């Protein structure tokens, strides 16, 4: 006799067994449901279609007809649109439209069929039975609550300037609950401020919703959704950034033969920078070129052979793949091919017309690399190209607007310095320098432009501490000019030992040959800023600056001779030095030499000569010289008076922010006083015969308006 032992686990075991049996039965019942069977068949058909096995995909869907004719018609119609070769008579579009129209009455697939039919008719209007058939189908699906239909309607409404933005927002928000494409559209409109966004939280919520929708679409085997999920992990949009997770999603898409996923995976592997990852990236590039044969894949492979990434350098193979891609009009390949052709060209050889043509086509398509290379070719006349500096600047602006950091830095530098093509503009210099830094560029010239802008406060709110930070960044690179500017800035800072720090940095700059630092040190010893007043030492620094060719040093040395500060007074020597500096272009020296002629200090007194030197300074664009030359013109000093020309020079000086010029203009042209309003008397009733004839009224009106 077998003894039965009751265990405390027996009830749990019996319950578990019952649950397993019930679960198995439930799973079997689910598998037998028509909708589940349809999804299974469609999944197998989609897999065959992704491998371009169209006949096998069609056969799978044909097996649905006994189960659900509407489903078979819907999915086969969509397959006909993708693979028209399935219809031997060439009537794939007609057949697809007929099948979709037959499904529009089905309660399950009706709205899907309406949308598919609308898309087909939009692409092929000749298949429509009436001009508004596509729109009617979309409207019907939208009224039934179809979210994708609402998305399509919203996209159509965004193209109409008179559309109700709140209606667009409502439709897109509704569609984005389950459609990643709607989320993309909505985010683009909100981020570009085309639609009103009440808060940043709304945008963050939509990004998260988009990510959730993409995950759901990946469960249905959507390869494009897998790539987008990888993008979300890569960029940290809608989910925390995770390059490892991004790589995993790209790998899943690559397994389903997604070329866009291969190219993204290649980028991630190259970012790792290890020898193994570079080799793996090259293998993926080979796969992409072999399987997809797209211009992007050919270009990527060409770059591998050009740069030796994961494979030995082979210029011939690089050119071969670049040519295959460039033949399709692919702008990056056109640029790479042109660059390859120029690299193999002798520097003294004439310009290569093929390379120039490729670069021009690529730049027209918006390739920033091509625009940047064309700038250098035309600006410097490289590779036998005839220089054309205005055209070069056009390409420079294009490259900068496209986001190329080097182009932005170059444009900032040219605006900062000014030349015969690009006029000096500190505001534009600051704008492009900021853009270059945001794009990842880094240079002492950019730091100096930013420091000057924050130090002066003319093009951006003044912030001397930020200016100091930019200068310190340039100083760490050993830039003597930045050391001198940092020293000068310290004189304006309210910090402990600021004057002493100023002198310290000026000395460092002077030791490195920065001649402006000699001038600043001389002024420091002349004023006692950070050091004791020492006129003789101040004169020595001015003299050193003059000997180094610094015109400011020459002017300060002349001023010392004129006043006898640190050296025996010698007006004749002062005037001689002013003349030398003025002859070399110093507008400050021109003004001071004019003063010498006006007063007769060191030179014979001569108002005409004083006027001549002021005119030279004014014509050179110096605002103080413009003001004083205007005074000579106004008063007729040293020549004839000319009030109109004087006012013109005062206006120029005022425009350059010279305050005395503004005050003088106010005296010469005072603003009219406002006339207080008076009560208008009642208009008398005139007899009708006193009115002038209509012809006279018309002539009077014409004169009044002319």
VORO-666753 format. One record per residue (C-alpha): x, y, z; residue number from 1. Coordinates in steps of 0.02 Angstrom, whole numbers, plus 50000, padded with zeros to 5 digits. Layout:
% residues N
- px py pz nr
- X Y Z NUM
...
//
This chain:
% residues 706
- px py pz nr
- 50000 50000 50000 1
- 50068 50165 49947 2
- 50064 50295 50082 3
- 50005 50469 50023 4
- 50099 50611 50106 5
- 50011 50777 50105 6
- 50131 50918 50067 7
- 50102 51101 50104 8
- 50157 51135 49924 9
- 50021 51025 49850 10
- 49889 51162 49831 11
- 50015 51276 49746 12
- 50070 51136 49627 13
- 49890 51099 49579 14
- 49854 51283 49549 15
- 50011 51303 49444 16
- 49966 51151 49339 17
- 49793 51219 49311 18
- 49861 51388 49259 19
- 49981 51310 49135 20
- 49843 51206 49057 21
- 49728 51357 49050 22
- 49867 51465 48978 23
- 49907 51339 48844 24
- 49725 51332 48795 25
- 49717 51522 48792 26
- 49872 51532 48683 27
- 49798 51406 48564 28
- 49636 51504 48558 29
- 49732 51666 48523 30
- 49827 51583 48382 31
- 49663 51527 48307 32
- 49590 51703 48306 33
- 49576 51770 48126 34
- 49664 51935 48162 35
- 49813 51847 48241 36
- 49826 51729 48094 37
- 49818 51878 47974 38
- 49959 51966 48067 39
- 50066 51811 48061 40
- 50042 51791 47873 41
- 50076 51976 47841 42
- 50236 51967 47945 43
- 50302 51824 47838 44
- 50251 51918 47680 45
- 50339 52076 47739 46
- 50498 51980 47773 47
- 50496 51911 47596 48
- 50463 52086 47528 49
- 50611 52158 47623 50
- 50718 52031 47532 51
- 50638 52082 47365 52
- 50556 51911 47347 53
- 50397 51988 47280 54
- 50316 51830 47211 55
- 50337 51739 47377 56
- 50264 51889 47469 57
- 50113 51890 47350 58
- 50085 51704 47374 59
- 50083 51722 47562 60
- 49949 51857 47551 61
- 49849 51755 47425 62
- 49827 51624 47562 63
- 49729 51753 47662 64
- 49583 51757 47540 65
- 49485 51611 47615 66
- 49509 51686 47788 67
- 49479 51873 47754 68
- 49457 51936 47576 69
- 49465 52120 47625 70
- 49630 52095 47714 71
- 49701 52004 47564 72
- 49645 52142 47445 73
- 49716 52279 47557 74
- 49888 52202 47583 75
- 49904 52142 47402 76
- 49857 52315 47338 77
- 49995 52391 47444 78
- 50116 52261 47378 79
- 50069 52303 47199 80
- 50113 52485 47232 81
- 50284 52433 47298 82
- 50318 52305 47162 83
- 50227 52351 47000 84
- 50315 52206 46913 85
- 50191 52089 46996 86
- 50064 52145 46866 87
- 50125 52080 46698 88
- 50002 52189 46600 89
- 50079 52349 46671 90
- 49916 52397 46757 91
- 49977 52380 46937 92
- 49911 52551 46985 93
- 49739 52521 46911 94
- 49725 52351 46995 95
- 49783 52421 47162 96
- 49655 52562 47154 97
- 49515 52441 47113 98
- 49561 52325 47257 99
- 49572 52468 47382 100
- 49404 52540 47328 101
- 49327 52369 47359 102
- 49394 52369 47537 103
- 49336 52544 47588 104
- 49171 52474 47651 105
- 49253 52347 47767 106
- 49231 52389 47954 107
- 49410 52336 47998 108
- 49514 52383 47846 109
- 49404 52521 47773 110
- 49497 52671 47842 111
- 49666 52594 47804 112
- 49610 52565 47625 113
- 49548 52744 47610 114
- 49717 52811 47663 115
- 49813 52695 47549 116
- 49697 52742 47405 117
- 49719 52928 47441 118
- 49909 52910 47440 119
- 49902 52812 47277 120
- 49789 52941 47194 121
- 49896 53085 47256 122
- 50048 53005 47174 123
- 49951 52955 47017 124
- 49807 53079 46989 125
- 49764 52994 46824 126
- 49696 52845 46922 127
- 49567 52951 47013 128
- 49383 52943 46964 129
- 49362 53125 47013 130
- 49480 53268 47059 131
- 49431 53262 47242 132
- 49427 53073 47266 133
- 49589 53072 47368 134
- 49531 53213 47481 135
- 49361 53135 47509 136
- 49440 52972 47567 137
- 49558 53059 47687 138
- 49416 53164 47759 139
- 49308 53009 47783 140
- 49446 52917 47875 141
- 49481 53069 47983 142
- 49297 53085 48030 143
- 49302 52903 48085 144
- 49442 52950 48205 145
- 49585 52877 48105 146
- 49744 52955 48178 147
- 49847 52935 48021 148
- 49713 53023 47920 149
- 49717 53166 48043 150
- 49906 53172 48021 151
- 49890 53186 47832 152
- 49759 53322 47849 153
- 49870 53416 47971 154
- 50017 53405 47851 155
- 49908 53475 47712 156
- 49846 53615 47823 157
- 50023 53669 47870 158
- 50052 53714 47687 159
- 49906 53836 47691 160
- 49947 54007 47767 161
- 49765 54035 47815 162
- 49748 53871 47909 163
- 49693 53866 48091 164
- 49852 53829 48189 165
- 49756 53765 48339 166
- 49664 53643 48226 167
- 49832 53581 48159 168
- 49898 53565 48337 169
- 49743 53469 48392 170
- 49754 53346 48247 171
- 49940 53316 48268 172
- 49929 53293 48457 173
- 49790 53166 48431 174
- 49887 53074 48296 175
- 50049 53075 48396 176
- 49970 52965 48528 177
- 50005 52814 48418 178
- 50101 52877 48266 179
- 50287 52918 48269 180
- 50276 53012 48105 181
- 50146 53128 48182 182
- 50263 53156 48329 183
- 50403 53201 48208 184
- 50292 53325 48116 185
- 50229 53401 48277 186
- 50403 53419 48352 187
- 50468 53503 48193 188
- 50327 53630 48195 189
- 50344 53665 48382 190
- 50533 53679 48381 191
- 50528 53796 48230 192
- 50390 53896 48320 193
- 50271 53871 48174 194
- 50144 53810 48302 195
- 50122 53885 48476 196
- 50201 53784 48617 197
- 50143 53828 48792 198
- 50297 53755 48876 199
- 50454 53654 48852 200
- 50370 53513 48946 201
- 50250 53488 48801 202
- 50396 53462 48682 203
- 50480 53341 48803 204
- 50317 53245 48821 205
- 50297 53230 48632 206
- 50477 53170 48615 207
- 50442 53034 48744 208
- 50280 52991 48655 209
- 50372 52980 48490 210
- 50498 52860 48565 211
- 50358 52750 48635 212
- 50272 52747 48465 213
- 50434 52698 48380 214
- 50459 52554 48502 215
- 50283 52492 48462 216
- 50318 52503 48275 217
- 50479 52402 48296 218
- 50375 52259 48368 219
- 50286 52254 48201 220
- 50452 52232 48111 221
- 50466 52411 48050 222
- 50650 52429 48003 223
- 50641 52618 47985 224
- 50572 52629 48161 225
- 50720 52527 48225 226
- 50838 52652 48146 227
- 50744 52797 48225 228
- 50750 52714 48396 229
- 50937 52701 48373 230
- 50942 52886 48326 231
- 50843 52929 48483 232
- 50969 52836 48593 233
- 51114 52913 48499 234
- 51049 53093 48513 235
- 50963 53077 48682 236
- 50794 53135 48614 237
- 50644 53064 48707 238
- 50758 52946 48803 239
- 50923 52956 48895 240
- 51070 52951 48776 241
- 51150 52780 48762 242
- 51271 52743 48620 243
- 51276 52558 48664 244
- 51087 52544 48649 245
- 51094 52645 48487 246
- 51220 52522 48416 247
- 51110 52374 48466 248
- 50960 52447 48375 249
- 51063 52486 48222 250
- 51126 52306 48224 251
- 50947 52241 48226 252
- 50906 52349 48075 253
- 51067 52296 47987 254
- 51014 52114 48009 255
- 50859 52160 47909 256
- 50969 52237 47773 257
- 50945 52421 47818 258
- 51077 52522 47730 259
- 51040 52681 47829 260
- 51071 52581 47988 261
- 51237 52520 47918 262
- 51294 52697 47884 263
- 51245 52752 48060 264
- 51332 52602 48136 265
- 51486 52648 48036 266
- 51484 52822 48112 267
- 51470 52752 48288 268
- 51613 52631 48258 269
- 51723 52772 48192 270
- 51685 52876 48345 271
- 51759 52737 48452 272
- 51922 52761 48359 273
- 51998 52592 48404 274
- 52088 52489 48270 275
- 51958 52350 48287 276
- 51810 52470 48269 277
- 51889 52553 48115 278
- 51912 52383 48032 279
- 51733 52333 48075 280
- 51670 52498 48004 281
- 51761 52463 47841 282
- 51681 52290 47832 283
- 51510 52367 47854 284
- 51550 52494 47718 285
- 51596 52350 47601 286
- 51431 52264 47642 287
- 51333 52424 47614 288
- 51413 52451 47444 289
- 51388 52270 47392 290
- 51207 52251 47449 291
- 51126 52420 47433 292
- 51232 52500 47296 293
- 51178 52672 47353 294
- 51284 52829 47325 295
- 51303 52852 47512 296
- 51377 52679 47531 297
- 51495 52703 47384 298
- 51552 52871 47453 299
- 51586 52799 47625 300
- 51688 52659 47549 301
- 51783 52783 47441 302
- 51830 52882 47596 303
- 51898 52723 47674 304
- 52016 52695 47528 305
- 52060 52880 47518 306
- 52104 52897 47703 307
- 52161 52720 47740 308
- 52022 52685 47865 309
- 52024 52500 47903 310
- 52113 52464 47740 311
- 52273 52520 47652 312
- 52262 52684 47556 313
- 52213 52653 47375 314
- 52181 52813 47277 315
- 52126 52719 47122 316
- 51990 52624 47217 317
- 51938 52784 47306 318
- 51916 52873 47139 319
- 51821 52723 47070 320
- 51691 52725 47209 321
- 51679 52914 47210 322
- 51644 52914 47024 323
- 51506 52784 47043 324
- 51421 52891 47175 325
- 51453 53058 47089 326
- 51373 52992 46929 327
- 51206 52992 47022 328
- 51224 53176 47067 329
- 51265 53139 47250 330
- 51342 53303 47313 331
- 51460 53229 47446 332
- 51533 53111 47315 333
- 51556 53254 47191 334
- 51654 53348 47323 335
- 51761 53197 47370 336
- 51799 53157 47187 337
- 51848 53337 47152 338
- 51960 53341 47306 339
- 52042 53178 47249 340
- 52074 53247 47075 341
- 52151 53406 47145 342
- 52262 53308 47266 343
- 52345 53214 47124 344
- 52368 53372 47021 345
- 52534 53464 47017 346
- 52527 53635 47104 347
- 52592 53718 46945 348
- 52470 53630 46828 349
- 52324 53727 46752 350
- 52154 53716 46834 351
- 52064 53549 46815 352
- 51896 53589 46732 353
- 51818 53425 46790 354
- 51862 53458 46971 355
- 51797 53637 46964 356
- 51635 53580 46882 357
- 51609 53445 47014 358
- 51640 53568 47155 359
- 51521 53695 47080 360
- 51382 53564 47063 361
- 51413 53501 47239 362
- 51409 53676 47312 363
- 51247 53714 47221 364
- 51173 53562 47306 365
- 51222 53635 47474 366
- 51382 53539 47513 367
- 51481 53645 47636 368
- 51644 53554 47600 369
- 51634 53600 47416 370
- 51592 53782 47457 371
- 51740 53791 47579 372
- 51861 53718 47452 373
- 51799 53837 47316 374
- 51827 53983 47434 375
- 52009 53934 47458 376
- 52034 53902 47272 377
- 51962 54070 47216 378
- 52028 54171 47363 379
- 52208 54113 47348 380
- 52214 54060 47166 381
- 52263 53882 47209 382
- 52282 53738 47085 383
- 52290 53853 46936 384
- 52122 53935 46971 385
- 52111 54119 46924 386
- 52082 54218 47085 387
- 51908 54292 47105 388
- 51895 54362 47281 389
- 51713 54422 47273 390
- 51659 54250 47212 391
- 51767 54172 47347 392
- 51675 54268 47483 393
- 51509 54208 47413 394
- 51565 54028 47438 395
- 51635 54072 47610 396
- 51466 54139 47667 397
- 51380 53982 47598 398
- 51498 53868 47693 399
- 51477 53970 47853 400
- 51287 53969 47839 401
- 51295 53780 47815 402
- 51379 53764 47985 403
- 51560 53732 47936 404
- 51662 53788 48087 405
- 51818 53835 47988 406
- 51716 53944 47871 407
- 51631 54031 48016 408
- 51798 54064 48098 409
- 51870 54133 47936 410
- 51720 54245 47906 411
- 51730 54309 48086 412
- 51914 54350 48060 413
- 51881 54443 47897 414
- 51740 54546 47974 415
- 51852 54585 48123 416
- 51997 54647 48016 417
- 51903 54714 47865 418
- 51970 54717 47688 419
- 51926 54778 47513 420
- 51790 54644 47495 421
- 51724 54622 47672 422
- 51697 54786 47764 423
- 51746 54787 47947 424
- 51594 54748 48055 425
- 51617 54705 48238 426
- 51438 54645 48255 427
- 51456 54520 48113 428
- 51627 54468 48179 429
- 51550 54429 48349 430
- 51404 54336 48269 431
- 51514 54221 48165 432
- 51642 54197 48303 433
- 51503 54140 48419 434
- 51439 54022 48285 435
- 51613 53951 48255 436
- 51637 53915 48440 437
- 51466 53831 48449 438
- 51516 53724 48299 439
- 51671 53663 48391 440
- 51805 53781 48324 441
- 51940 53844 48439 442
- 52073 53974 48404 443
- 52155 54125 48483 444
- 52082 54240 48350 445
- 51905 54186 48397 446
- 51942 54213 48581 447
- 52009 54388 48544 448
- 51855 54435 48443 449
- 51740 54377 48583 450
- 51846 54465 48714 451
- 51844 54631 48619 452
- 51655 54622 48601 453
- 51624 54590 48787 454
- 51755 54716 48841 455
- 51685 54862 48739 456
- 51501 54819 48753 457
- 51463 54894 48582 458
- 51387 54741 48498 459
- 51339 54640 48652 460
- 51304 54680 48835 461
- 51468 54729 48916 462
- 51541 54592 49025 463
- 51724 54620 49069 464
- 51736 54458 49167 465
- 51684 54358 49013 466
- 51808 54459 48912 467
- 51941 54412 49039 468
- 51895 54226 49024 469
- 51915 54230 48834 470
- 52080 54322 48847 471
- 52145 54198 48976 472
- 52101 54056 48857 473
- 52205 54140 48721 474
- 52346 54176 48843 475
- 52356 53991 48885 476
- 52399 53965 48702 477
- 52547 54085 48722 478
- 52470 54226 48618 479
- 52566 54388 48652 480
- 52427 54498 48582 481
- 52305 54420 48707 482
- 52429 54453 48848 483
- 52434 54636 48801 484
- 52243 54647 48793 485
- 52228 54557 48959 486
- 52348 54681 49037 487
- 52248 54827 48969 488
- 52086 54748 49030 489
- 52153 54729 49207 490
- 52163 54920 49220 491
- 51972 54922 49207 492
- 51935 54781 49331 493
- 51886 54812 49511 494
- 51995 54672 49580 495
- 52132 54666 49711 496
- 52302 54698 49632 497
- 52221 54729 49463 498
- 52345 54868 49413 499
- 52492 54759 49464 500
- 52422 54613 49362 501
- 52398 54732 49217 502
- 52581 54783 49219 503
- 52636 54601 49239 504
- 52544 54545 49082 505
- 52601 54697 48984 506
- 52781 54654 49026 507
- 52752 54473 48971 508
- 52681 54535 48807 509
- 52825 54658 48783 510
- 52952 54521 48811 511
- 52868 54422 48672 512
- 52882 54568 48550 513
- 52707 54643 48565 514
- 52745 54825 48523 515
- 52577 54891 48585 516
- 52627 54827 48756 517
- 52776 54949 48753 518
- 52654 55092 48726 519
- 52538 55032 48866 520
- 52685 55013 48986 521
- 52743 55188 48943 522
- 52570 55255 48981 523
- 52567 55157 49145 524
- 52732 55238 49201 525
- 52669 55408 49142 526
- 52507 55395 49244 527
- 52565 55288 49390 528
- 52441 55149 49354 529
- 52507 54993 49441 530
- 52682 55067 49456 531
- 52761 55226 49520 532
- 52761 55377 49404 533
- 52924 55378 49307 534
- 52925 55499 49157 535
- 53098 55446 49098 536
- 53052 55262 49096 537
- 52887 55304 49010 538
- 52984 55393 48872 539
- 53101 55242 48856 540
- 52953 55126 48823 541
- 52881 55248 48695 542
- 53049 55254 48609 543
- 53061 55063 48604 544
- 52889 55055 48525 545
- 52939 55186 48396 546
- 53098 55091 48353 547
- 52991 54935 48326 548
- 52884 55029 48200 549
- 52732 55058 48313 550
- 52648 55221 48260 551
- 52562 55243 48428 552
- 52735 55238 48507 553
- 52795 55370 48385 554
- 52647 55484 48428 555
- 52674 55462 48616 556
- 52860 55498 48596 557
- 52817 55655 48498 558
- 52694 55707 48633 559
- 52833 55685 48762 560
- 52946 55804 48661 561
- 52802 55927 48644 562
- 52768 55932 48832 563
- 52943 55896 48897 564
- 52881 55744 48993 565
- 53027 55625 49026 566
- 53138 55715 48900 567
- 53193 55892 48861 568
- 53053 55990 48777 569
- 53080 56004 48589 570
- 52929 56063 48487 571
- 53024 56049 48323 572
- 53066 55867 48356 573
- 52885 55837 48410 574
- 52818 55909 48247 575
- 52944 55807 48147 576
- 52888 55647 48231 577
- 52704 55692 48205 578
- 52740 55719 48020 579
- 52828 55551 48005 580
- 52684 55457 48090 581
- 52553 55553 47990 582
- 52642 55509 47829 583
- 52631 55325 47877 584
- 52443 55336 47906 585
- 52418 55383 48089 586
- 52260 55490 48097 587
- 52302 55539 48276 588
- 52466 55611 48214 589
- 52374 55703 48075 590
- 52264 55790 48204 591
- 52412 55836 48316 592
- 52515 55898 48168 593
- 52367 56006 48117 594
- 52367 56078 48292 595
- 52552 56118 48275 596
- 52518 56216 48115 597
- 52371 56304 48195 598
- 52472 56361 48346 599
- 52643 56374 48263 600
- 52725 56253 48385 601
- 52879 56175 48303 602
- 52824 56231 48129 603
- 52778 56398 48049 604
- 52597 56443 48089 605
- 52486 56401 47940 606
- 52298 56375 47946 607
- 52293 56310 47765 608
- 52419 56174 47813 609
- 52321 56137 47971 610
- 52165 56119 47864 611
- 52253 56002 47742 612
- 52307 55881 47878 613
- 52133 55881 47958 614
- 52057 55844 47788 615
- 52175 55696 47766 616
- 52124 55628 47936 617
- 51939 55654 47897 618
- 51953 55568 47729 619
- 52038 55422 47819 620
- 51879 55403 47924 621
- 51940 55467 48092 622
- 51787 55536 48186 623
- 51887 55668 48282 624
- 51970 55728 48121 625
- 51798 55734 48038 626
- 51735 55844 48180 627
- 51879 55967 48175 628
- 51881 55975 47985 629
- 51695 56013 47995 630
- 51734 56158 48113 631
- 51863 56226 47988 632
- 51733 56215 47849 633
- 51599 56295 47956 634
- 51708 56442 48009 635
- 51807 56457 47847 636
- 51973 56429 47933 637
- 52120 56404 47814 638
- 52003 56409 47665 639
- 51826 56446 47608 640
- 51677 56410 47719 641
- 51550 56278 47669 642
- 51408 56251 47793 643
- 51329 56106 47698 644
- 51492 56010 47686 645
- 51530 56047 47869 646
- 51363 55973 47921 647
- 51400 55819 47817 648
- 51565 55792 47909 649
- 51482 55822 48078 650
- 51355 55688 48032 651
- 51492 55564 47986 652
- 51579 55599 48151 653
- 51417 55577 48246 654
- 51384 55412 48157 655
- 51554 55354 48223 656
- 51494 55399 48400 657
- 51600 55556 48425 658
- 51492 55650 48551 659
- 51548 55831 48515 660
- 51487 55808 48336 661
- 51313 55764 48397 662
- 51310 55920 48507 663
- 51366 56029 48360 664
- 51230 55959 48248 665
- 51100 55997 48381 666
- 51159 56178 48381 667
- 51161 56193 48193 668
- 50998 56100 48163 669
- 50892 56109 48321 670
- 50740 55997 48325 671
- 50578 56091 48290 672
- 50477 56130 48445 673
- 50311 56040 48453 674
- 50162 56154 48415 675
- 50026 56140 48546 676
- 49859 56089 48475 677
- 49734 56228 48452 678
- 49546 56219 48453 679
- 49488 56215 48273 680
- 49360 56350 48232 681
- 49197 56294 48158 682
- 49209 56281 47972 683
- 49105 56419 47891 684
- 48974 56370 47766 685
- 49036 56432 47599 686
- 48918 56472 47459 687
- 48922 56341 47324 688
- 48978 56464 47188 689
- 49137 56508 47287 690
- 49212 56334 47266 691
- 49342 56320 47129 692
- 49301 56214 46977 693
- 49343 56027 46990 694
- 49491 56045 46872 695
- 49574 56172 46988 696
- 49544 56059 47139 697
- 49628 55915 47049 698
- 49780 56021 47003 699
- 49795 56085 47182 700
- 49788 55908 47250 701
- 49925 55851 47131 702
- 50038 55995 47182 703
- 50008 55959 47366 704
- 50058 55777 47349 705
- 50205 55803 47232 706
//
